[in-house]
Amino acid sequence: MSILFMLKNDKETIRINKLVKLNAGMVVTGGGMAGVCAAITAARAGIKVVLVQDRPVLGGNASSEIRLWILGATSSMGNNNRWSREGGVIDEILVENLFRNKEGNPLILDTILLEKVTNEANITLLLNTAAYEVTKKDEKVIQSVKAFCSQNSTEYELSAPLFCDASGDGIISHLSGASFRMGAESREEFGEQLAPEKNYGELLGHSLYFYSKRVEKPVKFIPPAFALQDITKIPRYKMLNQKDDGCRLWWIEYGGTKDTVYDTETIKWELWKVIYGAWNYIKNSGKFEDVDNLTLEWVGTIPGKRESRRFEGMYMLTQQNIVNQTQFNDAVSYGGWALDLHPADGIYSKLPGCNQWHGKGIYQIPYRCYVSKDIDNLFFAGRIISSTHVAFGSSRVMATCALGAQVVGLAAAMCRKHSLLPKDIIEESWIAKLQNALNRRGQSIPGIPINYGADSLMHQVSIAVSSVCKLNIIPFNGGWLRLDIGTAELLPMKKGTCYHFKINVKASKRTILTVELRSSSKKFNYTPDITLETIKIPVKEGEQFVELHFSAPIPEDQYGFLLLRQNKDIEVQESMSRFTGIESIFNGKNKAVSNNGYQDAPERLGVDSFEFWCPRRRPEGRNIAMEISPALEPYDPVFLKNGFTRPYLKTNAWAADPSEGNAEVVLTWNSPQKISSVTLFFDTDFDNPLESSLRGHPENVIPFCIKEYSIYNDTGIVLYKTNDNHQTINRIDLKRPVETSYLKIQFKRPDIHIPVTLFEILVQ
């Protein structure tokens, strides 16, 4: 419905604004990664969504307007959170961005996000449209939201039974009267040891980035009058250089001592002052070589905002929940970024730009954090969810925000279908249904598998495969790796088993090789904090096989760590072969995420001390070649219906014999079944964070992922065939249901060094 407002005088009619009224199942305010994932998830679940975004593009801090890469629990491969990249819609977006845009151009990400949203018939997208007013049905229920688009002089009245605030500043939540907080809570309130003794209003600030480029001829730079003249006012000015650009300049931060909602324009001008002053220093100070042909290519025009309001839900996430990895009955999402807090003075502080304290593993986030305690039909998504300031230091990052927003999208669909309020889902039966529905879409809630149910097709099916990969050897077909740092192999092991290994080493002189067998104190973690046994082996000069016999059994069905301690006089042979859920890890450093190989945490802070053992990015990070006895059996075809769609305690994958070029899975039922869809869960390496911009990646398709496969019925008719898959989850909706007692899926091996591998099959 459209209405044109007009004012009349004696001479003419003056047009003001057009009014458009829209009704939907849910209104989502904020088109950052959280709002996008909430809207897409809800739309695919069958409800009409209006997505309101006050910027010309989607993506928020990830968009071409700000250009921060999307990260979450993987922490840019700088922590011990293995296979933790967020699943579902956010995974789909990151994998698609890799396929089209492995170089990391943020403009291409813009197009992908716009395409994903506009492809959904159930989404009405309003760009350049700012929400500014809330009308309430009563004290606890929002009735409608008003928004205005300056580009088309149109006001929108948006009505819905449900609202999701993913706006960053929480504009709708604030206008509706929902309780919120700004700044840190006191240490006393929640017992958080990273919190200050008294509460204070200081926050994390905003950042602006710039890009430079090299041109053919010298380019001069005359700074604007507002540029910072004395660069030494920035205590960390010596960090500036001609090579860093984009979000590597995250530490150019300001505004934490101001009101990060109402002072944003003031903060932006200060950041412009710093940016242009910094570039003047790089270009004109004479302290940098080879800068004559450098020119500014881009400077941000709106700041990337870290923190403003946080809203109070039915539960507030705390530091202890993150560090202790609290298990929640209503767990629906997870995080894994460090407790990452910054000095409020930002770039003008003499303190380090951030202080990151990592956990030993990922942590669960409960559904209650996404539901307002005050407004009955209001969800929170993104950085405004219910958490303390300290916990927010982890939960605020974009991939974590997006994963949680998928919860909101699906919960909203359940509310509409079953006439529920958001708070009603907290009841145990509804939470279990929500968890299951999320996991079927790739959410991978920690510790919670898909529950197929006794009447499902997957409960009744028999599975046969053409072959199974048994791992008694990781082939000795690679080069040599010097033990410049500690190097380890992460392997899924069986409880009570004593393992023997044989590796090939090459020593430059007589020396001692120190090897440790370790496990994690929490069996679902990948922090090797329990040493089961240490072996010291004399090694002679030259190449030789070394046998490692351990008498200590593995305490649980869990991942074990075969650790080779640093010895620069020794090289170990690598393997060209790669296997799902098995990888090499290293006790190296990643200073970008405060990883110095070891987290040495004072007890007073309430965080753990431990070693970091992290993978390397391909093409590095090859496995250690070895013989294993008894052989590992990590790829049982029963895993194809065990409900887990990534490694957790075990690989949870079926893999064919590596020699088999075309491998098959055959599904059989006792009688013909009506089948309408088949969903396949492939391996797109959940240990690869797939940063969306700037960094770039060596490949556009993850090498484990099956590109070519075909599905046949019991008469040999091809039901589906593709030769260009690159996505994690393939849902094949058949044009019309088929009746068959047999499905055969034939896969082509993705690489000569990688066997056919599949996590899960879901037939409906």
ROMI-748366 format. One line per field, with one value per residue (C-alpha): residue number from 1; x, y, z. Coordinates in steps of 0.001 Angstrom, whole numbers, plus 524288, in hexadecimal, padded with zeros to 5 digits. Layout:
N
resi = (NUM|...)
u = (X|...)
v = (Y|...)
w = (Z|...)
//
This chain:
764
resi = (1|2|3|4|5|6|7|8|9|10|11|12|13|14|15|16|17|18|19|20|21|22|23|24|25|26|27|28|29|30|31|32|33|34|35|36|37|38|39|40|41|42|43|44|45|46|47|48|49|50|51|52|53|54|55|56|57|58|59|60|61|62|63|64|65|66|67|68|69|70|71|72|73|74|75|76|77|78|79|80|81|82|83|84|85|86|87|88|89|90|91|92|93|94|95|96|97|98|99|100|101|102|103|104|105|106|107|108|109|110|111|112|113|114|115|116|117|118|119|120|121|122|123|124|125|126|127|128|129|130|131|132|133|134|135|136|137|138|139|140|141|142|143|144|145|146|147|148|149|150|151|152|153|154|155|156|157|158|159|160|161|162|163|164|165|166|167|168|169|170|171|172|173|174|175|176|177|178|179|180|181|182|183|184|185|186|187|188|189|190|191|192|193|194|195|196|197|198|199|200|201|202|203|204|205|206|207|208|209|210|211|212|213|214|215|216|217|218|219|220|221|222|223|224|225|226|227|228|229|230|231|232|233|234|235|236|237|238|239|240|241|242|243|244|245|246|247|248|249|250|251|252|253|254|255|256|257|258|259|260|261|262|263|264|265|266|267|268|269|270|271|272|273|274|275|276|277|278|279|280|281|282|283|284|285|286|287|288|289|290|291|292|293|294|295|296|297|298|299|300|301|302|303|304|305|306|307|308|309|310|311|312|313|314|315|316|317|318|319|320|321|322|323|324|325|326|327|328|329|330|331|332|333|334|335|336|337|338|339|340|341|342|343|344|345|346|347|348|349|350|351|352|353|354|355|356|357|358|359|360|361|362|363|364|365|366|367|368|369|370|371|372|373|374|375|376|377|378|379|380|381|382|383|384|385|386|387|388|389|390|391|392|393|394|395|396|397|398|399|400|401|402|403|404|405|406|407|408|409|410|411|412|413|414|415|416|417|418|419|420|421|422|423|424|425|426|427|428|429|430|431|432|433|434|435|436|437|438|439|440|441|442|443|444|445|446|447|448|449|450|451|452|453|454|455|456|457|458|459|460|461|462|463|464|465|466|467|468|469|470|471|472|473|474|475|476|477|478|479|480|481|482|483|484|485|486|487|488|489|490|491|492|493|494|495|496|497|498|499|500|501|502|503|504|505|506|507|508|509|510|511|512|513|514|515|516|517|518|519|520|521|522|523|524|525|526|527|528|529|530|531|532|533|534|535|536|537|538|539|540|541|542|543|544|545|546|547|548|549|550|551|552|553|554|555|556|557|558|559|560|561|562|563|564|565|566|567|568|569|570|571|572|573|574|575|576|577|578|579|580|581|582|583|584|585|586|587|588|589|590|591|592|593|594|595|596|597|598|599|600|601|602|603|604|605|606|607|608|609|610|611|612|613|614|615|616|617|618|619|620|621|622|623|624|625|626|627|628|629|630|631|632|633|634|635|636|637|638|639|640|641|642|643|644|645|646|647|648|649|650|651|652|653|654|655|656|657|658|659|660|661|662|663|664|665|666|667|668|669|670|671|672|673|674|675|676|677|678|679|680|681|682|683|684|685|686|687|688|689|690|691|692|693|694|695|696|697|698|699|700|701|702|703|704|705|706|707|708|709|710|711|712|713|714|715|716|717|718|719|720|721|722|723|724|725|726|727|728|729|730|731|732|733|734|735|736|737|738|739|740|741|742|743|744|745|746|747|748|749|750|751|752|753|754|755|756|757|758|759|760|761|762|763|764)
u = (80000|80554|800B8|80613|80690|80368|80275|7F9E0|7FAD9|7F3D8|7FD18|801CD|80233|80F40|812EC|81980|81BD1|81560|810C9|811AE|80BAB|81137|80D2B|81616|81850|82481|82B3A|83A10|840F6|84F4D|85555|8628D|866A0|85D60|8518D|8547E|8559F|8497E|84181|84609|84409|8365F|832AB|83727|82F1C|8230E|82003|81F6E|82A48|82CD0|83B5F|83E2E|84C05|85016|85BB1|85C3F|86222|8611C|86B80|86DB9|87BD0|87EDB|879A8|881AB|87E4F|88661|88DEF|8903A|891EF|887FE|88D7F|88852|88C00|89778|89E7D|8A600|8ABED|8B24E|8ABEF|8A921|89B31|89C0D|891C9|88A13|88659|87829|86E4A|86148|85EA2|86B10|8730B|86BC5|86F37|87D99|87F34|87883|8813F|88D1B|8883D|885E3|88F47|89AF5|8A2C9|89A37|89457|889DC|88242|87FE1|87B2D|8713A|86BAC|86B11|8637A|85A26|8581D|8559D|84B5F|84483|843DA|83AC1|82CBB|82894|8318D|82E19|83AE0|83ADE|8484F|84BF4|84088|84201|83880|83539|82878|82199|81300|80F1E|8029C|804B1|81006|815FC|81283|817BD|80D5C|814D0|8211D|82262|82DEA|83203|839A4|84006|842C9|8347B|82E20|82624|821A6|81EC9|81598|819D6|810AF|81360|810B8|81F7F|82B2A|839BB|84313|85024|85337|85FCD|85B63|84E7E|84614|83935|83C1D|83F89|8336F|82AE2|82FD6|837E8|841ED|84FF5|85DA4|8695C|87729|87C96|875A8|87CAE|8847D|87B32|86EBE|8721C|87EDE|8866B|894D7|8978A|88D77|891A8|88F80|8854A|87C86|8801F|87B2A|88709|884D1|88BE8|88D8D|88B68|89565|897AF|8A081|8A756|8ACD8|8B87C|8BD36|8C975|8C8BC|8D246|8D689|8D97C|8CD92|8CE33|8C563|8C13C|8B9D3|8ACCF|8ACDD|8A5E1|8B05D|8B7ED|8C466|8CC60|8CC64|8D3A4|8C6D3|8C3C0|8CBFF|8CC46|8CF8C|8DBBA|8D2B3|8CEDA|8D50F|8D2EC|8CEE7|8C366|8B621|8A7D9|8A3E4|8B1F1|8B0A7|8A63B|8AE07|8AAF9|89FD5|8994D|88D1D|88CB9|88BD0|8808D|87267|87440|8664C|8644D|8729B|8751C|876C3|8805F|887CE|88823|88E36|898C0|89BC1|89C7A|8A5F9|8AE66|8AD90|8B1A8|8BC1E|8C14B|8C1BA|8C8A7|8D2BB|8D4B1|8D5B4|8DCC8|8E4C2|8F042|8F0BA|8EB2F|8F187|8EB1D|8DEC8|8DF96|8D6BE|8CCDB|8BFB4|8B39B|8A9B4|89ED7|89BD0|88FEF|884E9|87D85|8844C|8839A|87D0F|880AA|87809|86C73|8602E|85EBD|850F3|84C4A|846A4|841A7|84FC5|85C51|8689E|8747A|88322|88195|87872|882E8|88ECD|8880A|88091|87396|86A26|85C6F|84FC6|84BB1|858AD|85607|8628C|870E3|87C70|88B0A|8916B|89A19|89575|89A2F|899B0|89FF9|8A455|8999E|8A32F|8A5EF|8B0B9|8B42D|8B69A|8C439|8BEFB|8BF01|8B407|8AD33|8AE64|8A998|8A7A7|8A44D|89C82|8A04B|89506|8883D|87CF1|86E35|864F0|85735|84AAC|846DC|85192|849E1|83CA4|838E2|834F4|82C44|825D5|81E2C|81FD5|82DDB|83A19|84819|85284|8606B|86905|85D94|85A01|85931|86703|86FC7|879F4|8849B|87D71|879DA|8887C|886EB|878C4|87966|880DC|87976|87939|874C6|86A57|865CC|864EF|85C8D|853DE|8509D|84AB9|841D3|83D9E|839A3|833AF|82B46|82657|822EF|81BBE|8139E|81092|80CAA|80742|81220|818F9|827DE|82868|81F98|82A3C|8324C|829AC|83188|82988|82A28|838A7|83B93|833BD|83AE2|84833|84510|83FDA|84C0A|85546|84E77|8523C|86070|86095|868FB|8656B|870A8|86DD7|8602B|85E46|852E0|84804|841A3|83686|83176|82852|8322D|83779|84541|8418B|83C94|8472A|85262|85F03|86930|8755F|87EDC|88AAB|88F70|89C16|8A380|8AEFB|8BAA2|8C34E|8C404|8CC23|8DA7C|8D946|8DC7A|8E817|8EF2B|8EB61|8F564|8F105|8F37C|8E7C0|8E004|8D86E|8CD67|8C365|8B561|8AF2A|8A1F8|8A54C|89DD6|89C6A|8A599|8AE4A|8BD18|8C265|8CF1D|8D437|8DF49|8E42D|8EF4D|8F918|90595|90F8B|91AD9|92241|92061|91596|909BB|8FBE1|8F1D3|8E41F|8D7FE|8CAAD|8C073|8B1DA|8A891|8A318|8959B|893E3|88CD5|897F0|8A450|8AD5C|8B7CD|8B8A0|8BA51|8C763|8C542|8D328|8E02E|8EA6B|8F861|8FEE8|90D41|90E32|91A61|91ED6|917BC|90A99|9042B|8F72D|8F3E6|8EA29|8E1FF|8DC12|8D2D2|8CE2E|8C473|8B691|8ADC9|8A443|89809|8930C|898D8|8A374|8B15D|8BDA4|8CA6E|8D3B9|8E183|8E89A|8F0C3|8FE26|90460|90DD4|902CB|8F9E5|8EDE1|8E7FF|8DAD2|8CFE8|8C909|8BCCE|8B226|8A6E2|89A8E|89B71|8AA12|8B44A|8C16C|8C21D|8CD3B|8D184|8D3FE|8D00B|8C53B|8C744|8BB55|8B2E0|8BC03|8C13C|8CF73|8CF84|8CB5E|8C0E7|8C6E3|8BB2E|8BC0F|8B2C1|8AC03|8A642|89E06|8A333|8ABA1|8B9E9|8BCF4|8C494|8BF83|8C01E|8BA82|8B9FC|8C070|8B982|8BA34|8C27D|8CA64|8C615|8C825|8C66C|8D1DF|8D445|8D32F|8CF3E|8C4F1|8C26E|8B82B|8B270|8A8F5|89B35|89640|88D12|88268|876AB|86DD8|8725C|86A39|85E4A|863D4|85EF3|86C07|87009|87E17|888DC|88528|88BCC|88DB9|88DE3|87F3F|881DC|881F9|88DA2|89019|89CDF|8A657|8A8EE|89AB5|89846|88978|88359|8754B|86B8B|85F6B|85361|84984|83C14|83408|82908|8273E|82778|82285|82E77|82DAD|83B3F|84928|8528E|8612F|86AEA|8787A|88593|88932|8938E|88D54|89B06|89CC9|89717|894D3|89702|88E1F|89715|8A524|8AC80|8A9BC|8AA16|8B1E5|8A620|89815|892E4|896BD|89E5A|896C9|889D8|8839D|88128|87B39|870C8|8646D|85855|8513D|844A4|8424E|8405B|84CEC|84649|84E6C|846D6|8514C|85EE0|868D2|876FC|8793A|87592|87D5B|873B7|87376|86519|85E2A|84F75|849D4|83B2C|835FD|82C85|822A9|823AD|82884|82525|830F1|836EC|844AB|84D31|85AF9|863C1|8702E|87B2A|8876D|893D4|89731|8A5F1|8AFA7|8B476|8A6EA|89CEE|88E61|888CE|87B3B|87665|867D8|85C32|84E5C|8435B|8357A)
v = (80000|80D79|81ADE|827D3|8329B|84038|84DDA|857DF|8669C|87078|86EE9|860C9|8535F|85024|841D6|83D19|82E55|82229|81879|809D8|8002E|7F272|7E689|7DAEB|7CF5F|7D5F6|7E310|7E2A5|7EFA0|7EFBA|7E9FF|7E5FE|7D7C4|7D4E9|7DB2D|7D4B2|7C71C|7C8EB|7CD6D|7C2A7|7B801|7BCB5|7BE69|7B0BB|7AB8E|7B158|7BE71|7CBD0|7D4E1|7E359|7E630|7F481|7F96A|8078F|80640|80481|7F6E6|7EB38|7E570|7EFFA|7EF8E|7E579|7EDEC|7F600|801F2|7FD1E|7F10C|7E8D5|7DA6A|7D10A|7C8D0|7C0DE|7B4E6|7B147|7BDD2|7BDFF|7B0A5|7B668|7AE6A|7A055|7A01E|795B8|79487|79FC5|7A84B|7AC21|7A433|7A67E|7B2D6|7B9C5|7AE1A|7AE29|7BC8B|7BADA|7AEEB|7B5FB|7C1C7|7B8D8|7B2FE|7C01B|7C8BA|7C190|7CE25|7D4A1|7E03B|7E5F3|7EB38|7DD47|7D986|7E492|7DE5A|7D0DC|7D5CE|7DD95|7D1AE|7C88C|7D19F|7D572|7C734|7C489|7C713|7C864|7D407|7E22C|7E9CC|7F848|7FE5C|80C37|80B6C|80F40|80AE0|81614|813A9|80872|80713|7FD8F|7F5E0|7F5E9|7F6D5|7E9DD|7E8AE|7F020|7F294|7F996|800CC|80D1C|80ED5|818ED|817DC|824A6|81FA1|81E90|82783|81C2B|81920|80AFC|805DB|7F7DE|7EF20|7E14B|7D81C|7D684|7DFAA|7DCE6|7E7CC|7E577|7F3DB|7F489|7FFFC|7F934|8046D|7FCE6|7F659|80385|80A42|7FF22|800D9|7F45A|7F497|7F6D0|7F930|800F8|7FF41|7F546|7EF1D|7EF00|7E322|7E11E|7E021|7D39C|7CF93|7D1AD|7D324|7DA7B|7E4BB|7F12A|7F28E|7FCF9|7FE44|808E7|80E69|80BD0|803B7|7FE21|80884|809F3|807AB|80CF0|80694|80AEA|8044F|808E1|804AD|805F7|80DA9|80FCC|81DA0|824DB|82A5A|83572|83678|84349|84083|8472D|851AB|848C2|83E19|83B0F|84308|83CD6|82E27|82BF9|82EC9|820BB|8187F|80D22|8155C|80D36|801FD|8099A|804D0|80529|7F6E0|7F5A5|7F9D6|7F60F|7EF65|7EC86|7FA64|7F62E|7FCF8|80A62|80B36|81665|819C8|81093|81BDD|8221F|81E77|814D8|816FB|825B1|829B6|8212C|82CAB|83332|8266E|82513|8327F|82F46|822AA|82A0A|8334C|827B4|8209C|82C46|82FC8|821EB|82208|82F2A|82929|81D68|8259F|831D3|82F1A|8296D|81DD8|81400|80EAE|80CDB|814A5|81EB6|816D8|8137E|81A3A|81926|81067|81082|815E4|811A1|81B77|8153E|80F05|800CC|8006D|7F66F|7F965|8016A|7FC34|7EE36|7E9D8|7E198|7D4A0|7C944|7C576|7CD4F|7C6A9|7C864|7C693|7BA17|7B439|7B64C|7B1E2|7A641|7A28A|7A1FB|797E0|79D59|795CC|7A047|7A105|7A586|7AC0B|7AD0F|7B62E|7B4CB|7C1F4|7C678|7CF30|7DACA|7E7B9|7F47A|800A8|80AF5|81579|80D69|812C6|81D20|812F6|80ED2|80122|7F655|7F78D|7EB8D|7E16A|7D426|7C8C7|7BC21|7B09F|7A25F|79FC9|7A4D6|7A83C|7A6F3|7B29D|7B055|7B3F6|7BCF1|7C6AE|7C9AD|7CC55|7D92F|7D816|7E41B|7E3A8|7D759|7D794|7DC72|7D4BB|7D9C1|7D633|7DA72|7E15A|7E65E|7D8FC|7D709|7D645|7DD4F|7E6BA|7DCAD|7D18E|7DB0F|7DBEA|7CE68|7CDA8|7DA6C|7D56F|7D42C|7C589|7C303|7CD81|7C77B|7B9BC|7BE7E|7C61C|7B977|7B4FF|7C0D1|7BE72|7B070|7B340|7BDB3|7B3DA|7AA61|7B51B|7B861|7AA42|7A651|7B341|7B4B8|7C049|7C049|7BD2D|7B13F|7AA1E|7A930|79DC8|79150|78B1F|79743|79972|78B8D|78DEF|79AB9|79499|7898B|7927D|79B04|78F75|78A4B|79749|79612|79D7E|792EB|7967D|7910C|7838C|782B2|779CC|77991|77110|76A21|76408|75624|7588B|75F36|7594C|75A1F|75204|74717|74726|73D89|7433B|73C40|74261|73E5A|73F2B|744E9|74C05|74598|74D65|744EF|74E15|75C4D|75A3E|75DD0|7659C|77396|77C4E|77F7C|788A8|78DE1|78DD7|79C5D|79C7E|791EE|789EC|78055|77793|77831|76AB1|764D2|75A15|74F7D|74E92|744F7|7430F|743A4|7489C|74659|74F2F|74F10|75BC0|75F33|76949|76F45|774B9|77DD4|7781A|76EFC|7743D|770CD|7709D|7737B|76E6E|76FE2|76978|772E9|77449|77F08|77FEC|78233|777BE|780B8|78AB9|78B5C|79142|7870C|789FF|77BF3|77542|76694|76276|76815|760B1|76530|75E3B|75F4A|7627D|76087|76933|766FC|76168|756C2|75139|75327|74AB4|750A8|746E5|74C9C|744D2|74F0A|74C90|75744|75ACA|75D50|75C1F|76917|76FB2|76CED|77490|76EB6|779E2|77B5A|78568|79005|78B79|7933F|7882C|77F22|77EBA|7760D|770E2|77630|7703D|775B3|76E57|77597|76FC6|775A9|777B3|77524|77FD3|784C7|78F96|7983E|79EFE|7AB91|7B999|7C206|7CF8E|7D4BE|7CDA6|7CEC9|7C104|7BFF3|7B134|7B115|7B879|7BC38|7C107|7C673|7BF22|7CBB4|7CD40|7C0E1|7BB7B|7AF96|7ADF4|7A43D|7A1C6|7A531|79A8D|79FA7|79B51|7A23A|7A6F3|79F0D|79C27|79B26|792D8|7858E|77990|772A6|76608|75A57|74C5A|74A6B|73E25|739FA|74039|74B46|748A9|75693|755B4|74BF2|74D5C|74D5E|75B6B|75F12|75F28|761D0|76FDC|776EC|77EA7|781F5|77C27|77B1E|770C1|7695C|76CC6|769FB|7679E|75C33|75BCA|75222|74B29|75558|74CDE|74D3F|75786|75607|751F7|74E84|74F18|7468D|7492E|73E2E|73D40|730E7|73669|74199|74EFC|75BFF|764C4|77350|77838|773FB|77C67|779EF|77FEC|7815F|78533|79358|79331|7997C|79C97|7A69B|7B3A7|7B8B4|7C706|7CE57|7D968|7DE04|7D1AA|7C97B|7BAAD|7B11A|7A9BA|7AC8E|79EF9|797E7|78BCF|78249|78654|77D09|7843C|77933|76F7B|768F3|76352|75776|75073|741B8|74132|7486E|75531|7612D|76975|773EA|77690|78171|783BE|7910F|7907E|798E3|79A83|793C1|79002|78B4E|789E5|7838D|7859E|77C46|781F1|777DF|76DA8|76044|752F6|74A5D|740CD|743F1|74FDD|74F60|75B3C|75AC0|7644C|767DF|7694C|777E0|77612|76AFC|76D90|76EEC|763ED|76579|76A58|76D83|77189|76F04|76B3B|76FA5|769B1|76EC0)
w = (80000|7FC53|800DD|7FC13|80643|800F0|80674|7FF8F|7FECF|7F62E|7EAB1|7EA1B|7EFF9|7F69F|7F69A|80315|804B3|7FFC6|80A23|8077F|81107|81157|8192E|81B89|82468|829DE|8283C|8292C|82B77|827D7|81B9A|820E7|820DA|82C28|825C8|818B7|81EAE|82726|81B7D|81243|81C72|81FA8|81153|80DD5|81923|812CF|81903|812B5|81710|8155E|8169A|819A7|8173F|818F0|80FB6|800D0|801D8|80AD5|813A3|81DCE|82250|817BD|80CAB|8031A|80B5D|816F7|8120A|81E21|81B67|8211D|82C27|8377C|83F69|8368D|83A89|82DB1|830EF|83CFD|847C6|84BB5|84680|83C0E|83169|8374D|82BB3|82CE4|824F8|81E56|8167F|81AEA|81641|80953|8078C|80B0A|80251|7F717|7F945|7F89F|7EBD5|7E544|7EC90|7F23E|7F0D4|7FB29|7F3E2|7FCEF|7F144|7ECB7|7FA42|7F91A|7ECD7|7F2F0|7FEAB|7F62A|7ED7F|7F8F6|7FEAD|7F21A|7EDBB|7F929|7F4E3|80322|805C8|8030B|80393|806F9|804FA|8090E|8127A|820BA|82B3F|83461|83BAA|842A3|8450D|84FBA|85145|85FDE|86961|8654B|856D2|84AFF|840BC|835F2|83247|82A3A|82110|81712|80A52|80663|7F8B8|7F4D2|7FEDC|803CF|81188|814F4|81F40|821F5|8299A|82E36|83984|83B95|83B0F|83AA0|83E22|8378A|835FC|83DC4|84612|84920|8445E|8448C|8517C|85777|85231|85710|864F0|865CD|870C1|86C5D|87156|86C9E|87194|87AE9|88662|8935B|89764|8A2B9|89A8D|89338|899B0|88D1B|89001|88352|88713|88E29|89CBE|89A3E|88E6F|884C8|877F7|86F99|86350|857B3|84D48|83E98|833CE|82619|81C09|80FAB|80393|7FB8F|7EE37|7E601|7D948|7CE1B|7D190|7DE36|7E51D|7EEE6|7FAAA|800BA|80D39|81001|81A64|8240A|8234C|82FBB|82EF0|839D9|837C7|844A1|84BA4|84819|8518D|847E7|83BF3|83959|83594|82964|81CCC|80E2B|80D5A|816AA|811FE|8138C|8201F|823B9|828E3|832B6|83D6C|837BC|84168|84875|85010|85BA2|8654D|85DE0|85B5B|85039|84B9B|84BD1|849F8|83E0F|834B5|83E04|83F1C|83049|82E9D|8387A|83132|82448|82AE5|82EF5|821D5|8199E|82379|8230D|81432|81465|81D83|814A2|80846|80CC6|81906|81187|81AB3|81102|804BF|7F78F|7FA58|7EF69|7E668|7F0EF|7F118|7F96D|7F2B7|7FCE7|80A5F|81215|81323|81E54|829EF|82D7F|83AAC|84513|850A4|854E7|85B7D|86041|86373|86EBB|86AE0|872D6|8759A|87554|87020|87916|8793C|88123|876F3|86CA2|87458|87AE6|86E86|875B5|87043|86E4D|86C50|862B4|85B5D|84D7C|84908|84CA2|84D22|84DE6|84BB1|856D6|861D9|859F7|8613C|85CD4|86427|863C0|85F43|8532B|84AB2|854D0|85F57|86359|865C2|85B62|8517C|856E4|86185|85CDC|86634|85F4C|86445|86308|859C7|8545E|85D63|85C3A|85B86|860F3|859EF|8652E|86137|854D2|85B3D|861B9|86FF9|86E95|8611E|85DDE|84F0B|84E1D|84AA4|84B87|84182|83F00|848B2|850EA|8568B|86529|86A5E|873D5|86EAE|87108|86A25|85F51|85C9A|8568C|851FE|84A2E|83E3F|83180|82EF1|83CEB|83B53|82E80|8341D|83F61|83614|82F06|83BE8|83BD1|82DD0|83048|83D99|8374F|82D4B|83844|83F92|833A5|83060|83E2E|84375|84D62|8537B|85352|861E3|8601B|85899|8650E|86900|86762|85C77|853FB|8566B|8520D|84598|8431E|84580|83C2C|83197|832A9|831F2|825D4|81FBB|823E1|830DB|83764|8455A|84D8B|852D8|84D17|84131|837C2|83D47|831E3|839AE|8397F|82E10|8252E|818AB|81E29|82A0B|82158|816E5|814E7|80FB3|8077C|801B6|7F715|80039|80D03|80FEF|81B1F|81FBD|822BB|81AFF|8174D|80AFB|80AC0|7FE23|80226|804A2|81125|81C17|8259E|833CC|8356A|83E7A|8452F|83B2A|83DA5|8371E|83BDC|83B0A|83F32|848E7|85042|85EDF|86581|85996|85A06|84D16|845E8|83B2C|8315E|82B7D|82251|82710|821FF|82BA4|828C9|83463|83FDA|8486C|850A4|84B3D|855DF|85304|85B67|85B18|86008|86175|86592|8735D|86D73|8634A|859C0|859BB|85192|85BB9|85EF5|86D7E|87251|86FD8|86FCD|86CD6|86868|86082|85E03|852A3|84EA6|84026|8380F|82D02|82017|81BEF|82401|82845|8369E|83DE9|848AE|8522D|85C47|867F3|86C9F|867CC|862A2|86DAF|86555|8578C|85396|84BD1|84FF3|84CE1|84837|84B70|8462C|84E40|847E9|84340|83830|83575|83146|82578|8249D|8180D|8142A|80C28|8003C|8045C|80B95|8133D|818F6|827A7|8283A|827A3|82BFE|83618|83AAE|84726|83FB2|841A5|83C13|8419E|83A68|84463|85027|84E62|85280|85301|86135|868BC|875AE|87D5A|88B39|89430|89824|88A69|88A8A|87DAD|87AC0|87788|86CB0|8603B|852C3|84869|83BBB|82D76|82210|81601|809B1|8022B|80EC7|81A40|81411|81C90|822DA|81B6B|8247D|826BD|8314C|83942|83C03|82FF6|831E1|82CED|82C57|820AA|82408|81AD2|826D8|8289B|81CB7|82585|83319|832F6|83350|82756|82AF3|83376|841CE|84A55|83D8E|82F1C|82DA7|81F42|815F0|80CCA|801D8|7FF86|7FA11|7EE28|7E9F8|7DF8F|7DFA7|7EC7C|7EF81|7FA92|7F969|801C5|802E8|80933|80B64|80320|7F973|7FFBB|7FAB4|7F9CB|7F708|7FAAF|7FD53|80537|80504|80E89|80888|80E43|80B83|81629|82202|826EA|81C0C|8208F|812AA|81607|80CB0|80894|8075E|80B0E|7FEFD|7FDFC|7F596|7F03D|7EC90|7EFEA|7FC68|7F7EC|8008A|7FA79|7F08E|7E3D4|7DBD1|7DFCB|7DAC4|7E177|7DBBB|7DF51|7DF64|7D0A6|7CDB9|7CA1F|7CD44|7D6FB|7D813|7D2DB|7D491|7D118|7D731|7E597|7EEF2|7FA31|8076A|8075C|7FB19|7FC83|7F061|7EF9E|7E566|7DB60|7DFD0|7EAB4|7E66C|7EC08|7ED82|7F712|7F287|7F03F|7EB0F|7EC0D|7E417|7E73C|7DFCD|7E7C8|7E8E1|7E84A|7E6B4|7F49D|7FACD|7FBCD|7F97D|80665|80B62|818D6|81892|81031|812EB|80ACD|80C19)
//
